Amino acid sequence: MKFPLYFSRKIAFSKDNKNNLSRVIIFIGRLSVALGIIVSLITVSTGFGSKKAIKERLADFSGHITVRSTRSNSSYNTSVLDNQGLDVKKIRQISDVESVQKYAMITGIMRNEHNFAGIIFKGIGKDFDSLRFKKFLIAGTTPQVTEKGYNNGVVISEKTARDLHLKVKDSIVTVFSKADQQPIYRKFEVLGIYRTDIKMIDDQFVIGDINHVRKIQDMKPDEIGGIDIFFKNVNDADADFPEIEKLIGYKNYAEKATEKFPQITDWISIFDTNIALIIIIMLIVVVINIIMVLLILIIERTNSIGLLKTLGASNGQIRATFINYTLIIMIPGLLYGNLIGLGLILIQKFFGIIKLNPENYYVSTVPVDLNPLVIISISLGILIISGLALIIPSYLISKISPVKAIKYN
């Protein structure tokens, strides 16, 4: 074993440290490291968890990628999807694609004696994935659409149900209007109530039979307003987006889930800035404390430094000894920081103790994302950066005279 590592371990585990200044200094160093690890883990896990949860909610409701006709523009009333150049079969064959669902949309107004609500009626077909949607249901079920005839069952949001005083099995009249035509009335039965916690969705969308939209929009029985493409992983959408664009034809356009709600995308991007800022601050705090620990240990062990120089140890060896010594002091702080940080994260993950206002944060509880690679990277990063930061202050050792050091008390 090399001398610096051997000697640093000897003084680190020496019983002499228990009744002198080293005990307090070591405690301060370990505490700062533990707090840095705890704050960094919580920041990264909640930041990444929030980004992932919001993206997944957006995607699971309206598709990771949506294909619409260019004639629809930004209107919620979908135009007929153009079939020229559109190859749904090849889209389904992309390895990352899990499912493809057709839909058509039209705006309307739900009203009763209590209130009224402007809605976007999203008509779904028989390929609708009710299992994927189930996570949003808080009551009832989704309509079983066969596309033969008309299914009058709908799923409305919790907010719409509250505003209109509706519950499962209640009936509600919806008014649809078209240019230069009389209003069209439809009576629906509430089969289910959902909640996504995303205000822009919960305030507007109603799920029902696509045939109602076809009838109102004068569409043919096989025509659709768009397709929702779902991937096995939400992150696959970015990688496969260029390939999707090649398979939809030039009269249609593709749009990622996050692009539909730019205000949410802008809000999500703030997480990256906040995560980076907090980690940098914690690194600075840890490094300052560790440098302070090193300097005080050097001052406290001036006699030992002088003795080592007298015995022939070089300045480089002594510097390496004290850097190793300080890093060894950090290890318990790293371990306790990880244990406490991961413990708090797991408690939140399984019990959801900390709640949020979904109108402001788009989620009702603080979501967490546990990534082993990120956890290891935080600990290694703090350890490596601290080690590098100790190099410059360790040069103080070279200024210590062996003769004066031996006399130092």
Disulfide bonds with the S-S distance in Angstrom:
none
